Amino acid sequence: MEQTVRAEMAASVHSVIVQVGDQVIVGDTLVILESMKMEIPVVVEIAGTVTEISVAPGDAIREGDVIAVLL
């Protein structure tokens, strides 16, 4: 089942940790966001394969924006 990972807040993308095709497990970090000079990891809640990454370092994202898709 496909899982869409969305931003929970407005932030900028500090770094992308995974690549398309990577296998991830619960607790793995997908990306690190930066907001108010704090680094916030976005972690996987369901294991799967990364099929899409919708952000890149330096991107400004808003709450609800798609970060990645897992299968």
mmCIF file of the N, C-alpha and C atoms, coordinates in Angstrom:
data_MODEL
# 
_entry.id   MODEL 
# 
loop_
_atom_site.group_PDB 
_atom_site.id 
_atom_site.type_symbol 
_atom_site.label_atom_id 
_atom_site.label_alt_id 
_atom_site.label_comp_id 
_atom_site.label_asym_id 
_atom_site.label_entity_id 
_atom_site.label_seq_id 
_atom_site.pdbx_PDB_ins_code 
_atom_site.Cartn_x 
_atom_site.Cartn_y 
_atom_site.Cartn_z 
_atom_site.occupancy 
_atom_site.B_iso_or_equiv 
_atom_site.pdbx_formal_charge 
_atom_site.auth_seq_id 
_atom_site.auth_comp_id 
_atom_site.auth_asym_id 
_atom_site.auth_atom_id 
_atom_site.pdbx_PDB_model_num 
ATOM 1   N N  . MET A 1 1  ? 0.838  -1.178 0.000  1.00 0.00 ? 1  MET A N  1 
ATOM 2   C CA . MET A 1 1  ? 0.000  0.000  0.000  1.00 0.00 ? 1  MET A CA 1 
ATOM 3   C C  . MET A 1 1  ? 0.889  1.250  0.000  1.00 0.00 ? 1  MET A C  1 
ATOM 4   N N  . GLU A 1 2  ? 0.556  2.197  -0.843 1.00 0.00 ? 2  GLU A N  1 
ATOM 5   C CA . GLU A 1 2  ? 1.345  3.427  -0.973 1.00 0.00 ? 2  GLU A CA 1 
ATOM 6   C C  . GLU A 1 2  ? 1.125  4.352  0.216  1.00 0.00 ? 2  GLU A C  1 
ATOM 7   N N  . GLN A 1 3  ? 2.213  4.930  0.714  1.00 0.00 ? 3  GLN A N  1 
ATOM 8   C CA . GLN A 1 3  ? 2.141  5.886  1.821  1.00 0.00 ? 3  GLN A CA 1 
ATOM 9   C C  . GLN A 1 3  ? 2.760  7.197  1.362  1.00 0.00 ? 3  GLN A C  1 
ATOM 10  N N  . THR A 1 4  ? 2.009  8.286  1.510  1.00 0.00 ? 4  THR A N  1 
ATOM 11  C CA . THR A 1 4  ? 2.519  9.608  1.187  1.00 0.00 ? 4  THR A CA 1 
ATOM 12  C C  . THR A 1 4  ? 2.975  10.271 2.477  1.00 0.00 ? 4  THR A C  1 
ATOM 13  N N  . VAL A 1 5  ? 4.217  10.723 2.496  1.00 0.00 ? 5  VAL A N  1 
ATOM 14  C CA . VAL A 1 5  ? 4.759  11.423 3.665  1.00 0.00 ? 5  VAL A CA 1 
ATOM 15  C C  . VAL A 1 5  ? 4.633  12.912 3.394  1.00 0.00 ? 5  VAL A C  1 
ATOM 16  N N  . ARG A 1 6  ? 3.934  13.616 4.274  1.00 0.00 ? 6  ARG A N  1 
ATOM 17  C CA . ARG A 1 6  ? 3.680  15.047 4.095  1.00 0.00 ? 6  ARG A CA 1 
ATOM 18  C C  . ARG A 1 6  ? 4.323  15.865 5.209  1.00 0.00 ? 6  ARG A C  1 
ATOM 19  N N  . ALA A 1 7  ? 4.615  17.111 4.894  1.00 0.00 ? 7  ALA A N  1 
ATOM 20  C CA . ALA A 1 7  ? 5.205  18.025 5.878  1.00 0.00 ? 7  ALA A CA 1 
ATOM 21  C C  . ALA A 1 7  ? 4.171  18.362 6.946  1.00 0.00 ? 7  ALA A C  1 
ATOM 22  N N  . GLU A 1 8  ? 4.607  18.354 8.179  1.00 0.00 ? 8  GLU A N  1 
ATOM 23  C CA . GLU A 1 8  ? 3.722  18.699 9.290  1.00 0.00 ? 8  GLU A CA 1 
ATOM 24  C C  . GLU A 1 8  ? 3.802  20.176 9.643  1.00 0.00 ? 8  GLU A C  1 
ATOM 25  N N  . MET A 1 9  ? 4.735  20.892 9.009  1.00 0.00 ? 9  MET A N  1 
ATOM 26  C CA . MET A 1 9  ? 4.902  22.320 9.287  1.00 0.00 ? 9  MET A CA 1 
ATOM 27  C C  . MET A 1 9  ? 5.611  22.989 8.123  1.00 0.00 ? 9  MET A C  1 
ATOM 28  N N  . ALA A 1 10 ? 5.557  24.296 8.089  1.00 0.00 ? 10 ALA A N  1 
ATOM 29  C CA . ALA A 1 10 ? 6.341  25.054 7.115  1.00 0.00 ? 10 ALA A CA 1 
ATOM 30  C C  . ALA A 1 10 ? 7.806  25.007 7.544  1.00 0.00 ? 10 ALA A C  1 
ATOM 31  N N  . ALA A 1 11 ? 8.686  24.769 6.589  1.00 0.00 ? 11 ALA A N  1 
ATOM 32  C CA . ALA A 1 11 ? 10.111 24.656 6.900  1.00 0.00 ? 11 ALA A CA 1 
ATOM 33  C C  . ALA A 1 11 ? 10.899 24.727 5.605  1.00 0.00 ? 11 ALA A C  1 
ATOM 34  N N  . SER A 1 12 ? 12.220 24.660 5.739  1.00 0.00 ? 12 SER A N  1 
ATOM 35  C CA . SER A 1 12 ? 13.060 24.503 4.557  1.00 0.00 ? 12 SER A CA 1 
ATOM 36  C C  . SER A 1 12 ? 13.728 23.135 4.660  1.00 0.00 ? 12 SER A C  1 
ATOM 37  N N  . VAL A 1 13 ? 14.037 22.562 3.507  1.00 0.00 ? 13 VAL A N  1 
ATOM 38  C CA . VAL A 1 13 ? 14.659 21.241 3.481  1.00 0.00 ? 13 VAL A CA 1 
ATOM 39  C C  . VAL A 1 13 ? 16.156 21.426 3.687  1.00 0.00 ? 13 VAL A C  1 
ATOM 40  N N  . HIS A 1 14 ? 16.659 20.880 4.767  1.00 0.00 ? 14 HIS A N  1 
ATOM 41  C CA . HIS A 1 14 ? 18.090 20.965 5.080  1.00 0.00 ? 14 HIS A CA 1 
ATOM 42  C C  . HIS A 1 14 ? 18.860 19.905 4.291  1.00 0.00 ? 14 HIS A C  1 
ATOM 43  N N  . SER A 1 15 ? 18.383 18.647 4.337  1.00 0.00 ? 15 SER A N  1 
ATOM 44  C CA . SER A 1 15 ? 19.049 17.582 3.589  1.00 0.00 ? 15 SER A CA 1 
ATOM 45  C C  . SER A 1 15 ? 18.085 16.432 3.321  1.00 0.00 ? 15 SER A C  1 
ATOM 46  N N  . VAL A 1 16 ? 18.367 15.702 2.257  1.00 0.00 ? 16 VAL A N  1 
ATOM 47  C CA . VAL A 1 16 ? 17.599 14.511 1.897  1.00 0.00 ? 16 VAL A CA 1 
ATOM 48  C C  . VAL A 1 16 ? 18.506 13.319 2.173  1.00 0.00 ? 16 VAL A C  1 
ATOM 49  N N  . ILE A 1 17 ? 18.046 12.408 3.011  1.00 0.00 ? 17 ILE A N  1 
ATOM 50  C CA . ILE A 1 17 ? 18.875 11.295 3.463  1.00 0.00 ? 17 ILE A CA 1 
ATOM 51  C C  . ILE A 1 17 ? 18.744 10.071 2.557  1.00 0.00 ? 17 ILE A C  1 
ATOM 52  N N  . VAL A 1 18 ? 17.557 9.842  1.989  1.00 0.00 ? 18 VAL A N  1 
ATOM 53  C CA . VAL A 1 18 ? 17.302 8.638  1.188  1.00 0.00 ? 18 VAL A CA 1 
ATOM 54  C C  . VAL A 1 18 ? 17.277 8.952  -0.306 1.00 0.00 ? 18 VAL A C  1 
ATOM 55  N N  . GLN A 1 19 ? 17.296 7.903  -1.103 1.00 0.00 ? 19 GLN A N  1 
ATOM 56  C CA . GLN A 1 19 ? 17.180 8.019  -2.554 1.00 0.00 ? 19 GLN A CA 1 
ATOM 57  C C  . GLN A 1 19 ? 16.043 7.128  -3.022 1.00 0.00 ? 19 GLN A C  1 
ATOM 58  N N  . VAL A 1 20 ? 15.512 7.414  -4.196 1.00 0.00 ? 20 VAL A N  1 
ATOM 59  C CA . VAL A 1 20 ? 14.488 6.556  -4.782 1.00 0.00 ? 20 VAL A CA 1 
ATOM 60  C C  . VAL A 1 20 ? 15.066 5.144  -4.906 1.00 0.00 ? 20 VAL A C  1 
ATOM 61  N N  . GLY A 1 21 ? 14.269 4.173  -4.496 1.00 0.00 ? 21 GLY A N  1 
ATOM 62  C CA . GLY A 1 21 ? 14.705 2.776  -4.535 1.00 0.00 ? 21 GLY A CA 1 
ATOM 63  C C  . GLY A 1 21 ? 15.197 2.251  -3.204 1.00 0.00 ? 21 GLY A C  1 
ATOM 64  N N  . ASP A 1 22 ? 15.509 3.141  -2.262 1.00 0.00 ? 22 ASP A N  1 
ATOM 65  C CA . ASP A 1 22 ? 15.979 2.709  -0.945 1.00 0.00 ? 22 ASP A CA 1 
ATOM 66  C C  . ASP A 1 22 ? 14.877 1.981  -0.184 1.00 0.00 ? 22 ASP A C  1 
ATOM 67  N N  . GLN A 1 23 ? 15.257 0.927  0.515  1.00 0.00 ? 23 GLN A N  1 
ATOM 68  C CA . GLN A 1 23 ? 14.367 0.226  1.446  1.00 0.00 ? 23 GLN A CA 1 
ATOM 69  C C  . GLN A 1 23 ? 14.500 0.912  2.792  1.00 0.00 ? 23 GLN A C  1 
ATOM 70  N N  . VAL A 1 24 ? 13.374 1.238  3.430  1.00 0.00 ? 24 VAL A N  1 
ATOM 71  C CA . VAL A 1 24 ? 13.411 1.909  4.726  1.00 0.00 ? 24 VAL A CA 1 
ATOM 72  C C  . VAL A 1 24 ? 12.557 1.138  5.722  1.00 0.00 ? 24 VAL A C  1 
ATOM 73  N N  . ILE A 1 25 ? 12.916 1.266  7.000  1.00 0.00 ? 25 ILE A N  1 
ATOM 74  C CA . ILE A 1 25 ? 12.147 0.637  8.071  1.00 0.00 ? 25 ILE A CA 1 
ATOM 75  C C  . ILE A 1 25 ? 11.649 1.723  9.013  1.00 0.00 ? 25 ILE A C  1 
ATOM 76  N N  . VAL A 1 26 ? 10.702 1.344  9.851  1.00 0.00 ? 26 VAL A N  1 
ATOM 77  C CA . VAL A 1 26 ? 10.123 2.285  10.805 1.00 0.00 ? 26 VAL A CA 1 
ATOM 78  C C  . VAL A 1 26 ? 11.246 2.933  11.620 1.00 0.00 ? 26 VAL A C  1 
ATOM 79  N N  . GLY A 1 27 ? 11.218 4.260  11.681 1.00 0.00 ? 27 GLY A N  1 
ATOM 80  C CA . GLY A 1 27 ? 12.217 5.007  12.445 1.00 0.00 ? 27 GLY A CA 1 
ATOM 81  C C  . GLY A 1 27 ? 13.350 5.571  11.606 1.00 0.00 ? 27 GLY A C  1 
ATOM 82  N N  . ASP A 1 28 ? 13.505 5.101  10.355 1.00 0.00 ? 28 ASP A N  1 
ATOM 83  C CA . ASP A 1 28 ? 14.543 5.655  9.479  1.00 0.00 ? 28 ASP A CA 1 
ATOM 84  C C  . ASP A 1 28 ? 14.211 7.110  9.137  1.00 0.00 ? 28 ASP A C  1 
ATOM 85  N N  . THR A 1 29 ? 15.227 7.931  8.991  1.00 0.00 ? 29 THR A N  1 
ATOM 86  C CA . THR A 1 29 ? 15.044 9.332  8.616  1.00 0.00 ? 29 THR A CA 1 
ATOM 87  C C  . THR A 1 29 ? 15.029 9.466  7.104  1.00 0.00 ? 29 THR A C  1 
ATOM 88  N N  . LEU A 1 30 ? 13.990 10.161 6.577  1.00 0.00 ? 30 LEU A N  1 
ATOM 89  C CA . LEU A 1 30 ? 13.888 10.426 5.141  1.00 0.00 ? 30 LEU A CA 1 
ATOM 90  C C  . LEU A 1 30 ? 14.594 11.717 4.776  1.00 0.00 ? 30 LEU A C  1 
ATOM 91  N N  . VAL A 1 31 ? 14.219 12.790 5.458  1.00 0.00 ? 31 VAL A N  1 
ATOM 92  C CA . VAL A 1 31 ? 14.795 14.115 5.214  1.00 0.00 ? 31 VAL A CA 1 
ATOM 93  C C  . VAL A 1 31 ? 14.955 14.824 6.546  1.00 0.00 ? 31 VAL A C  1 
ATOM 94  N N  . ILE A 1 32 ? 15.754 15.869 6.530  1.00 0.00 ? 32 ILE A N  1 
ATOM 95  C CA . ILE A 1 32 ? 15.878 16.739 7.701  1.00 0.00 ? 32 ILE A CA 1 
ATOM 96  C C  . ILE A 1 32 ? 15.405 18.121 7.285  1.00 0.00 ? 32 ILE A C  1 
ATOM 97  N N  . LEU A 1 33 ? 14.426 18.622 8.032  1.00 0.00 ? 33 LEU A N  1 
ATOM 98  C CA . LEU A 1 33 ? 13.890 19.961 7.786  1.00 0.00 ? 33 LEU A CA 1 
ATOM 99  C C  . LEU A 1 33 ? 14.534 20.939 8.749  1.00 0.00 ? 33 LEU A C  1 
ATOM 100 N N  . GLU A 1 34 ? 14.483 22.209 8.396  1.00 0.00 ? 34 GLU A N  1 
ATOM 101 C CA . GLU A 1 34 ? 14.987 23.251 9.285  1.00 0.00 ? 34 GLU A CA 1 
ATOM 102 C C  . GLU A 1 34 ? 13.896 24.302 9.443  1.00 0.00 ? 34 GLU A C  1 
ATOM 103 N N  . SER A 1 35 ? 13.584 24.596 10.695 1.00 0.00 ? 35 SER A N  1 
ATOM 104 C CA . SER A 1 35 ? 12.590 25.610 11.007 1.00 0.00 ? 35 SER A CA 1 
ATOM 105 C C  . SER A 1 35 ? 13.011 26.311 12.285 1.00 0.00 ? 35 SER A C  1 
ATOM 106 N N  . MET A 1 36 ? 13.047 27.617 12.244 1.00 0.00 ? 36 MET A N  1 
ATOM 107 C CA . MET A 1 36 ? 13.436 28.424 13.400 1.00 0.00 ? 36 MET A CA 1 
ATOM 108 C C  . MET A 1 36 ? 14.790 27.976 13.969 1.00 0.00 ? 36 MET A C  1 
ATOM 109 N N  . LYS A 1 37 ? 15.729 27.688 13.055 1.00 0.00 ? 37 LYS A N  1 
ATOM 110 C CA . LYS A 1 37 ? 17.100 27.281 13.382 1.00 0.00 ? 37 LYS A CA 1 
ATOM 111 C C  . LYS A 1 37 ? 17.182 25.942 14.107 1.00 0.00 ? 37 LYS A C  1 
ATOM 112 N N  . MET A 1 38 ? 16.106 25.148 14.018 1.00 0.00 ? 38 MET A N  1 
ATOM 113 C CA . MET A 1 38 ? 16.104 23.800 14.590 1.00 0.00 ? 38 MET A CA 1 
ATOM 114 C C  . MET A 1 38 ? 16.055 22.790 13.453 1.00 0.00 ? 38 MET A C  1 
ATOM 115 N N  . GLU A 1 39 ? 16.805 21.703 13.578 1.00 0.00 ? 39 GLU A N  1 
ATOM 116 C CA . GLU A 1 39 ? 16.764 20.625 12.601 1.00 0.00 ? 39 GLU A CA 1 
ATOM 117 C C  . GLU A 1 39 ? 15.745 19.588 13.058 1.00 0.00 ? 39 GLU A C  1 
ATOM 118 N N  . ILE A 1 40 ? 14.825 19.236 12.157 1.00 0.00 ? 40 ILE A N  1 
ATOM 119 C CA . ILE A 1 40 ? 13.733 18.336 12.489 1.00 0.00 ? 40 ILE A CA 1 
ATOM 120 C C  . ILE A 1 40 ? 13.758 17.150 11.530 1.00 0.00 ? 40 ILE A C  1 
ATOM 121 N N  . PRO A 1 41 ? 14.057 15.942 12.032 1.00 0.00 ? 41 PRO A N  1 
ATOM 122 C CA . PRO A 1 41 ? 14.052 14.778 11.150 1.00 0.00 ? 41 PRO A CA 1 
ATOM 123 C C  . PRO A 1 41 ? 12.623 14.349 10.827 1.00 0.00 ? 41 PRO A C  1 
ATOM 124 N N  . VAL A 1 42 ? 12.401 13.938 9.592  1.00 0.00 ? 42 VAL A N  1 
ATOM 125 C CA . VAL A 1 42 ? 11.125 13.347 9.176  1.00 0.00 ? 42 VAL A CA 1 
ATOM 126 C C  . VAL A 1 42 ? 11.394 11.853 9.074  1.00 0.00 ? 42 VAL A C  1 
ATOM 127 N N  . VAL A 1 43 ? 10.731 11.072 9.936  1.00 0.00 ? 43 VAL A N  1 
ATOM 128 C CA . VAL A 1 43 ? 11.003 9.639  10.012 1.00 0.00 ? 43 VAL A CA 1 
ATOM 129 C C  . VAL A 1 43 ? 9.873  8.820  9.412  1.00 0.00 ? 43 VAL A C  1 
ATOM 130 N N  . VAL A 1 44 ? 10.225 7.594  9.031  1.00 0.00 ? 44 VAL A N  1 
ATOM 131 C CA . VAL A 1 44 ? 9.285  6.658  8.416  1.00 0.00 ? 44 VAL A CA 1 
ATOM 132 C C  . VAL A 1 44 ? 8.412  6.035  9.500  1.00 0.00 ? 44 VAL A C  1 
ATOM 133 N N  . GLU A 1 45 ? 7.104  5.973  9.231  1.00 0.00 ? 45 GLU A N  1 
ATOM 134 C CA . GLU A 1 45 ? 6.173  5.347  10.166 1.00 0.00 ? 45 GLU A CA 1 
ATOM 135 C C  . GLU A 1 45 ? 5.758  3.951  9.713  1.00 0.00 ? 45 GLU A C  1 
ATOM 136 N N  . ILE A 1 46 ? 5.976  3.642  8.417  1.00 0.00 ? 46 ILE A N  1 
ATOM 137 C CA . ILE A 1 46 ? 5.662  2.323  7.863  1.00 0.00 ? 46 ILE A CA 1 
ATOM 138 C C  . ILE A 1 46 ? 6.823  1.920  6.950  1.00 0.00 ? 46 ILE A C  1 
ATOM 139 N N  . ALA A 1 47 ? 7.320  0.704  7.102  1.00 0.00 ? 47 ALA A N  1 
ATOM 140 C CA . ALA A 1 47 ? 8.430  0.227  6.279  1.00 0.00 ? 47 ALA A CA 1 
ATOM 141 C C  . ALA A 1 47 ? 8.003  0.115  4.818  1.00 0.00 ? 47 ALA A C  1 
ATOM 142 N N  . GLY A 1 48 ? 8.965  0.306  3.909  1.00 0.00 ? 48 GLY A N  1 
ATOM 143 C CA . GLY A 1 48 ? 8.665  0.183  2.492  1.00 0.00 ? 48 GLY A CA 1 
ATOM 144 C C  . GLY A 1 48 ? 9.834  0.601  1.627  1.00 0.00 ? 48 GLY A C  1 
ATOM 145 N N  . THR A 1 49 ? 9.530  0.856  0.356  1.00 0.00 ? 49 THR A N  1 
ATOM 146 C CA . THR A 1 49 ? 10.523 1.293  -0.623 1.00 0.00 ? 49 THR A CA 1 
ATOM 147 C C  . THR A 1 49 ? 10.202 2.715  -1.043 1.00 0.00 ? 49 THR A C  1 
ATOM 148 N N  . VAL A 1 50 ? 11.209 3.570  -1.074 1.00 0.00 ? 50 VAL A N  1 
ATOM 149 C CA . VAL A 1 50 ? 11.023 4.953  -1.506 1.00 0.00 ? 50 VAL A CA 1 
ATOM 150 C C  . VAL A 1 50 ? 10.800 4.949  -3.018 1.00 0.00 ? 50 VAL A C  1 
ATOM 151 N N  . THR A 1 51 ? 9.623  5.429  -3.461 1.00 0.00 ? 51 THR A N  1 
ATOM 152 C CA . THR A 1 51 ? 9.316  5.458  -4.889 1.00 0.00 ? 51 THR A CA 1 
ATOM 153 C C  . THR A 1 51 ? 9.382  6.868  -5.474 1.00 0.00 ? 51 THR A C  1 
ATOM 154 N N  . GLU A 1 52 ? 9.339  7.864  -4.599 1.00 0.00 ? 52 GLU A N  1 
ATOM 155 C CA . GLU A 1 52 ? 9.391  9.258  -5.067 1.00 0.00 ? 52 GLU A CA 1 
ATOM 156 C C  . GLU A 1 52 ? 9.901  10.153 -3.945 1.00 0.00 ? 52 GLU A C  1 
ATOM 157 N N  . ILE A 1 53 ? 10.740 11.102 -4.305 1.00 0.00 ? 53 ILE A N  1 
ATOM 158 C CA . ILE A 1 53 ? 11.171 12.159 -3.383 1.00 0.00 ? 53 ILE A CA 1 
ATOM 159 C C  . ILE A 1 53 ? 10.780 13.471 -4.039 1.00 0.00 ? 53 ILE A C  1 
ATOM 160 N N  . SER A 1 54 ? 9.967  14.242 -3.344 1.00 0.00 ? 54 SER A N  1 
ATOM 161 C CA . SER A 1 54 ? 9.393  15.455 -3.934 1.00 0.00 ? 54 SER A CA 1 
ATOM 162 C C  . SER A 1 54 ? 10.085 16.744 -3.516 1.00 0.00 ? 54 SER A C  1 
ATOM 163 N N  . VAL A 1 55 ? 11.154 16.624 -2.731 1.00 0.00 ? 55 VAL A N  1 
ATOM 164 C CA . VAL A 1 55 ? 11.849 17.815 -2.233 1.00 0.00 ? 55 VAL A CA 1 
ATOM 165 C C  . VAL A 1 55 ? 13.347 17.689 -2.484 1.00 0.00 ? 55 VAL A C  1 
ATOM 166 N N  . ALA A 1 56 ? 14.021 18.820 -2.402 1.00 0.00 ? 56 ALA A N  1 
ATOM 167 C CA . ALA A 1 56 ? 15.483 18.865 -2.545 1.00 0.00 ? 56 ALA A CA 1 
ATOM 168 C C  . ALA A 1 56 ? 16.026 19.853 -1.516 1.00 0.00 ? 56 ALA A C  1 
ATOM 169 N N  . PRO A 1 57 ? 17.293 19.716 -1.147 1.00 0.00 ? 57 PRO A N  1 
ATOM 170 C CA . PRO A 1 57 ? 17.873 20.662 -0.191 1.00 0.00 ? 57 PRO A CA 1 
ATOM 171 C C  . PRO A 1 57 ? 17.676 22.105 -0.655 1.00 0.00 ? 57 PRO A C  1 
ATOM 172 N N  . GLY A 1 58 ? 17.258 22.940 0.290  1.00 0.00 ? 58 GLY A N  1 
ATOM 173 C CA . GLY A 1 58 ? 17.038 24.349 -0.004 1.00 0.00 ? 58 GLY A CA 1 
ATOM 174 C C  . GLY A 1 58 ? 15.594 24.684 -0.335 1.00 0.00 ? 58 GLY A C  1 
ATOM 175 N N  . ASP A 1 59 ? 14.773 23.663 -0.641 1.00 0.00 ? 59 ASP A N  1 
ATOM 176 C CA . ASP A 1 59 ? 13.364 23.919 -0.946 1.00 0.00 ? 59 ASP A CA 1 
ATOM 177 C C  . ASP A 1 59 ? 12.635 24.460 0.281  1.00 0.00 ? 59 ASP A C  1 
ATOM 178 N N  . ALA A 1 60 ? 11.742 25.396 0.058  1.00 0.00 ? 60 ALA A N  1 
ATOM 179 C CA . ALA A 1 60 ? 10.833 25.868 1.102  1.00 0.00 ? 60 ALA A CA 1 
ATOM 180 C C  . ALA A 1 60 ? 9.534  25.091 0.942  1.00 0.00 ? 60 ALA A C  1 
ATOM 181 N N  . ILE A 1 61 ? 9.079  24.462 2.024  1.00 0.00 ? 61 ILE A N  1 
ATOM 182 C CA . ILE A 1 61 ? 7.845  23.685 1.952  1.00 0.00 ? 61 ILE A CA 1 
ATOM 183 C C  . ILE A 1 61 ? 6.839  24.223 2.954  1.00 0.00 ? 61 ILE A C  1 
ATOM 184 N N  . ARG A 1 62 ? 5.577  23.916 2.674  1.00 0.00 ? 62 ARG A N  1 
ATOM 185 C CA . ARG A 1 62 ? 4.491  24.339 3.565  1.00 0.00 ? 62 ARG A CA 1 
ATOM 186 C C  . ARG A 1 62 ? 3.845  23.109 4.184  1.00 0.00 ? 62 ARG A C  1 
ATOM 187 N N  . GLU A 1 63 ? 3.106  23.327 5.248  1.00 0.00 ? 63 GLU A N  1 
ATOM 188 C CA . GLU A 1 63 ? 2.381  22.244 5.891  1.00 0.00 ? 63 GLU A CA 1 
ATOM 189 C C  . GLU A 1 63 ? 1.503  21.542 4.853  1.00 0.00 ? 63 GLU A C  1 
ATOM 190 N N  . GLY A 1 64 ? 1.598  20.212 4.816  1.00 0.00 ? 64 GLY A N  1 
ATOM 191 C CA . GLY A 1 64 ? 0.797  19.430 3.892  1.00 0.00 ? 64 GLY A CA 1 
ATOM 192 C C  . GLY A 1 64 ? 1.478  19.085 2.576  1.00 0.00 ? 64 GLY A C  1 
ATOM 193 N N  . ASP A 1 65 ? 2.597  19.748 2.265  1.00 0.00 ? 65 ASP A N  1 
ATOM 194 C CA . ASP A 1 65 ? 3.310  19.439 1.025  1.00 0.00 ? 65 ASP A CA 1 
ATOM 195 C C  . ASP A 1 65 ? 3.845  17.999 1.076  1.00 0.00 ? 65 ASP A C  1 
ATOM 196 N N  . VAL A 1 66 ? 3.847  17.337 -0.078 1.00 0.00 ? 66 VAL A N  1 
ATOM 197 C CA . VAL A 1 66 ? 4.372  15.971 -0.163 1.00 0.00 ? 66 VAL A CA 1 
ATOM 198 C C  . VAL A 1 66 ? 5.893  16.014 -0.091 1.00 0.00 ? 66 VAL A C  1 
ATOM 199 N N  . ILE A 1 67 ? 6.457  15.194 0.783  1.00 0.00 ? 67 ILE A N  1 
ATOM 200 C CA . ILE A 1 67 ? 7.902  15.073 0.926  1.00 0.00 ? 67 ILE A CA 1 
ATOM 201 C C  . ILE A 1 67 ? 8.390  13.852 0.148  1.00 0.00 ? 67 ILE A C  1 
ATOM 202 N N  . ALA A 1 68 ? 7.697  12.714 0.344  1.00 0.00 ? 68 ALA A N  1 
ATOM 203 C CA . ALA A 1 68 ? 8.103  11.481 -0.319 1.00 0.00 ? 68 ALA A CA 1 
ATOM 204 C C  . ALA A 1 68 ? 6.918  10.530 -0.402 1.00 0.00 ? 68 ALA A C  1 
ATOM 205 N N  . VAL A 1 69 ? 7.075  9.517  -1.258 1.00 0.00 ? 69 VAL A N  1 
ATOM 206 C CA . VAL A 1 69 ? 6.066  8.461  -1.386 1.00 0.00 ? 69 VAL A CA 1 
ATOM 207 C C  . VAL A 1 69 ? 6.780  7.133  -1.206 1.00 0.00 ? 69 VAL A C  1 
ATOM 208 N N  . LEU A 1 70 ? 6.171  6.251  -0.400 1.00 0.00 ? 70 LEU A N  1 
ATOM 209 C CA . LEU A 1 70 ? 6.704  4.919  -0.146 1.00 0.00 ? 70 LEU A CA 1 
ATOM 210 C C  . LEU A 1 70 ? 5.721  3.884  -0.641 1.00 0.00 ? 70 LEU A C  1 
ATOM 211 N N  . LEU A 1 71 ? 6.240  2.737  -1.049 1.00 0.00 ? 71 LEU A N  1 
ATOM 212 C CA . LEU A 1 71 ? 5.385  1.631  -1.479 1.00 0.00 ? 71 LEU A CA 1 
ATOM 213 C C  . LEU A 1 71 ? 5.681  0.434  -0.625 1.00 0.00 ? 71 LEU A C  1 
# 
